[in-house]
Amino acid sequence: MAKDPYEIIKRRYITEKATMLSKLKDSQSNASVRKCESPKYVFLVDPNANKTEIADALEEIYVARNIKVKKVNTILDKPKIFARKGNRNAGRGVMQKKAIVTLTRGDTLED
């Protein structure tokens, strides 16, 4: 039974660093940055999903834009342990898995 692509891809992860990654293809600041011709986007994904499932789910979600996924890198963020105010028990954050997806040259998710 195949998973629903919206169960694999939870949402796009937009931070300052993730936005900078997607804009690298337009930057001409130095020689190493000019080599980044493919856009990169960051998504929060299901912790049990593998790279091929992530790539197939993205291509299925964005079928109208006709994108092709070139490469997928994943990062597993461990839950952060923190002290709760007025309580002896420590709290725990949520474990997240991020996928940095590189699209083929010329593809984009922006309008």
C-alpha positions in Angstrom: 0.0 0.0 0.0 1.5 3.3 -1.1 1.6 6.2 1.3 -0.2 9.5 0.6 2.3 12.1 -0.5 0.8 14.6 2.0 1.6 12.1 4.8 5.2 12.0 3.8 5.7 15.8 3.1 4.3 17.6 6.1 5.1 21.2 5.1 7.7 23.5 3.7 10.2 24.7 6.3 10.8 28.4 5.9 13.5 30.1 7.9 16.1 32.6 7.1 18.7 29.9 6.3 16.2 27.9 4.2 15.3 31.0 2.2 19.0 31.7 1.6 19.4 28.2 0.2 16.6 28.7 -2.3 18.0 32.0 -3.5 21.6 30.7 -4.0 20.8 30.0 -7.7 20.3 33.8 -8.3 23.3 35.0 -6.4 26.5 36.0 -8.2 28.5 37.1 -5.1 31.5 34.8 -5.5 32.8 31.9 -7.6 31.7 29.1 -5.3 28.2 30.4 -5.0 27.9 30.9 -8.8 28.3 27.1 -9.1 24.9 26.6 -7.3 22.7 26.5 -10.4 19.9 24.3 -8.9 17.5 25.6 -6.3 17.3 23.9 -2.9 14.2 23.8 -0.7 13.7 22.5 2.9 10.7 20.5 3.9 9.5 18.9 7.2 8.9 15.2 6.4 7.7 12.0 8.1 10.5 10.6 10.3 10.0 7.1 8.8 10.2 8.3 5.2 13.3 7.5 3.1 14.8 9.6 0.3 13.1 7.9 -2.6 9.7 8.2 -1.0 10.4 11.9 -0.4 11.4 12.5 -4.0 8.4 10.7 -5.4 6.0 12.5 -3.0 7.3 15.9 -4.0 7.1 15.1 -7.7 3.5 13.9 -7.2 2.5 17.0 -5.2 4.0 19.4 -7.7 2.9 17.6 -10.8 1.4 20.8 -12.2 4.8 22.5 -12.1 6.5 19.4 -13.7 9.5 19.4 -11.4 12.2 16.8 -11.2 14.0 16.1 -7.9 17.8 15.8 -8.5 18.9 15.0 -4.9 17.5 14.6 -1.4 19.5 15.1 1.8 17.9 14.4 5.2 18.6 15.7 8.7 17.2 14.2 11.9 16.8 16.9 14.6 16.9 15.3 18.0 14.4 16.6 20.6 15.8 19.4 22.7 15.7 18.9 26.5 14.8 22.0 28.5 14.0 22.9 32.1 10.4 23.8 32.9 9.9 26.8 35.1 8.7 25.9 38.6 8.9 22.2 37.9 11.6 19.7 38.7 10.8 17.5 35.6 12.6 18.4 32.4 10.6 18.9 29.3 11.3 17.6 25.8 10.9 19.1 22.4 9.7 17.3 19.3 11.9 15.2 17.0 11.7 16.4 13.4 13.1 15.2 10.1 14.1 17.8 7.5 14.7 17.1 3.9 16.8 19.4 1.8 15.6 18.9 -1.8 17.7 19.9 -4.8 15.7 20.4 -8.0 17.0 20.1 -11.5 18.3 23.2 -13.2 15.5 25.6 -14.2 12.8 24.1 -11.9 11.3 26.3 -9.1 8.5 26.2 -6.6 8.1 30.0 -6.5 5.5 31.8 -8.6 
